[in-house]
Amino acid sequence: MGIKGKLDKMVVLACEECKERNYTTTKNKKNSKERMELNKYCPTCKKHTVHKETK
């Protein structure tokens, strides 16, 4: 079970450039089935990069 409810699941976001797993967040698997992509700050790269959902 996820954090907020039955449909919310914890997902991990990884940087596209250095492949470092930096962030965790939740998403509703029923509403958004595709993988999440967010523009976040990567402390390893020291710049804003695209972070994609990993398995």
Beta strands, then each sheet from edge to edge (+ up, - down):
strand 1: 8-15
strand 2: 21-28
strand 3: 37-42
strand 4: 47-54
sheet 1: 2+ 1- 4+ 3-
end
